[in-house]
């Protein structure tokens, strides 16, 4: 017969081992290739870890670009413009997305994250399509031309498609 003390110690040992295995799991990464052959990657953060961004180039040491620079908690998707100037990203907090477009050229050169364009679709959603002629194609289930104060969950519905110019954050139907 195994004593309750032995069962307790065994249970604690299993719990500890299980926790160590989870802690040793590699972080999930999002990565995007840039036209100059480098790539940008970001960790998909969990509740207790930062989302750190890195620039990886074959002829240089990895460069940390910063941690936790996006508006919301977790980076869910990233896309670089074909010319490498812009980096579009969707970050999520409590299930709510925000689209940001960062000036990747300035970020790489100055080491400072700047997002001249940010779209909060609350209470709706937003998704990214492809870059076309310098503009990012996006979709939302809400009219993004209406100010946030004038939006309502009752307005959610059909998918609306837009083009988004990064400089000036201009939406085009």
C-alpha positions as CSV (number, residue, x, y, z in Angstrom):
1,X,0.0,0.0,0.0
2,X,1.4,3.5,-0.9
3,X,1.1,6.1,1.8
4,X,-0.7,9.4,1.1
5,X,2.6,11.2,1.7
6,X,4.3,9.2,-1.1
7,X,1.3,9.8,-3.4
8,X,1.5,13.5,-2.7
9,X,5.3,13.6,-3.4
10,X,4.8,11.7,-6.6
11,X,2.1,14.0,-7.7
12,X,4.3,17.1,-7.0
13,X,7.2,15.5,-8.9
14,X,4.9,14.9,-11.9
15,X,3.5,18.4,-11.8
16,X,7.0,19.8,-11.6
17,X,8.3,17.7,-14.5
18,X,5.2,18.7,-16.6
19,X,5.8,22.4,-15.9
20,X,9.4,22.1,-17.0
21,X,8.5,20.5,-20.2
22,X,6.0,23.3,-21.0
23,X,8.5,25.9,-20.1
24,X,11.1,24.4,-22.4
25,X,8.8,24.5,-25.5
26,X,10.1,26.8,-28.2
27,X,8.1,30.0,-28.7
28,X,5.9,30.1,-31.8
29,X,7.3,32.5,-34.4
30,X,5.8,34.5,-37.2
31,X,8.2,35.4,-40.0
32,X,8.2,37.4,-43.2
33,X,10.8,37.5,-46.0
34,X,12.0,40.9,-47.1
35,X,13.1,41.8,-50.7
36,X,16.7,42.3,-49.6
37,X,16.9,38.6,-48.4
38,X,16.6,39.5,-44.7
39,X,13.6,38.4,-42.7
40,X,11.7,39.8,-39.8
41,X,10.4,37.5,-37.1
42,X,8.3,38.0,-34.0
43,X,7.4,35.7,-31.1
44,X,3.7,34.9,-30.7
45,X,3.6,35.9,-27.0
46,X,1.8,34.2,-24.3
47,X,0.4,36.0,-21.2
48,X,3.7,36.1,-19.4
49,X,6.3,36.6,-22.2
50,X,7.2,39.6,-24.3
51,X,6.7,39.6,-28.1
52,X,10.2,40.3,-29.3
53,X,11.0,41.3,-32.9
54,X,14.2,40.3,-34.7
55,X,15.8,41.1,-38.0
56,X,17.7,38.2,-39.5
57,X,20.1,38.6,-42.4
58,X,22.5,36.0,-43.7
59,X,25.5,38.2,-43.5
60,X,25.0,39.7,-40.0
61,X,24.2,38.7,-36.5
62,X,20.5,38.7,-35.6
63,X,19.3,42.2,-34.6
64,X,16.7,42.7,-31.9
65,X,14.3,45.4,-33.1
66,X,12.3,45.7,-29.8
67,X,9.8,43.9,-27.6
68,X,6.1,44.5,-27.1
69,X,5.9,47.3,-29.6
70,X,2.4,46.5,-31.1
71,X,-0.7,48.1,-29.7
72,X,-2.3,44.9,-28.4
73,X,-1.1,41.8,-26.5
74,X,-0.4,39.3,-29.2
75,X,0.8,39.5,-32.8
76,X,-1.4,37.3,-34.9
77,X,-0.3,38.1,-38.5
78,X,2.5,40.0,-40.3
79,X,3.0,41.0,-44.0
80,X,5.7,43.1,-45.6
81,X,5.1,45.3,-48.6
82,X,6.9,44.0,-51.7
83,X,9.3,46.9,-51.6
84,X,10.2,46.3,-47.9
85,X,9.1,49.7,-46.8
86,X,6.1,48.8,-44.7
87,X,5.2,46.0,-42.3
88,X,1.5,45.4,-41.7
89,X,0.6,43.5,-38.6
90,X,-2.6,42.5,-36.8
91,X,-2.3,42.4,-33.0
92,X,-5.0,40.9,-30.7
93,X,-6.0,41.6,-27.2
94,X,-8.9,39.8,-25.5
95,X,-9.9,38.5,-28.9
96,X,-10.1,42.0,-30.4
97,X,-7.8,42.8,-33.4
98,X,-6.1,46.1,-34.4
99,X,-4.3,46.6,-37.7
100,X,-1.1,48.6,-37.7
101,X,1.3,49.5,-40.5
102,X,4.9,50.1,-39.3
103,X,7.5,52.0,-41.3
104,X,9.9,49.1,-41.6
105,X,12.6,51.2,-43.3
106,X,12.8,53.7,-40.3
107,X,12.5,50.8,-37.8
108,X,15.5,49.1,-39.3
109,X,17.6,52.3,-39.7
110,X,16.8,54.1,-36.4
111,X,15.7,51.1,-34.2
112,X,12.5,52.9,-33.4
113,X,9.0,51.4,-34.1
114,X,6.7,53.9,-35.7
115,X,3.2,53.1,-36.9
116,X,1.8,56.0,-39.0
117,X,-1.3,54.0,-39.6
118,X,-3.5,52.1,-37.2
119,X,-7.1,50.9,-37.7
120,X,-9.2,49.7,-34.8
121,X,-12.3,47.9,-36.2
122,X,-14.1,47.6,-32.9
123,X,-16.7,46.1,-32.4
124,X,-15.9,44.3,-35.7
125,X,-13.0,42.4,-37.2
126,X,-10.3,43.1,-39.7
127,X,-8.2,40.9,-42.0
128,X,-5.3,41.6,-44.4
129,X,-5.2,40.6,-48.0
130,X,-2.2,41.2,-50.3
131,X,-0.2,44.3,-51.0
132,X,-1.1,45.8,-54.5
133,X,0.6,48.8,-56.0
134,X,1.7,50.2,-52.7
135,X,-1.6,49.7,-51.0
136,X,-2.7,46.9,-48.5
137,X,-6.0,45.2,-49.3
138,X,-8.1,44.7,-46.2
139,X,-11.5,43.4,-45.2
140,X,-13.8,44.1,-42.3
141,X,-17.3,43.2,-41.3
142,X,-17.9,46.8,-40.3
143,X,-17.9,50.1,-42.3
144,X,-14.5,51.5,-41.4
145,X,-15.3,54.9,-42.9
146,X,-17.6,55.5,-40.0
147,X,-16.0,56.9,-36.9
148,X,-15.5,54.6,-34.0
149,X,-17.9,56.6,-31.8
150,X,-20.7,56.0,-34.4
151,X,-20.2,52.3,-34.7
152,X,-22.5,49.7,-33.2
153,X,-22.6,45.9,-33.0
154,X,-25.9,46.3,-34.9
155,X,-23.8,47.5,-37.9
156,X,-21.9,44.2,-38.2
157,X,-22.6,42.3,-41.3
158,X,-21.4,42.0,-44.8
159,X,-17.8,41.9,-45.7
160,X,-16.4,45.3,-46.9
161,X,-13.2,45.5,-48.9
162,X,-10.8,48.4,-48.9
163,X,-7.4,49.5,-50.1
164,X,-5.3,51.1,-47.4
165,X,-2.5,53.6,-48.2
166,X,0.1,53.4,-45.4
167,X,1.2,57.0,-45.5
168,X,-1.8,59.0,-44.4
169,X,-3.7,55.9,-43.4
170,X,-6.2,56.6,-46.3
171,X,-9.0,54.0,-47.0
172,X,-10.1,53.6,-50.6
173,X,-13.3,51.6,-51.5
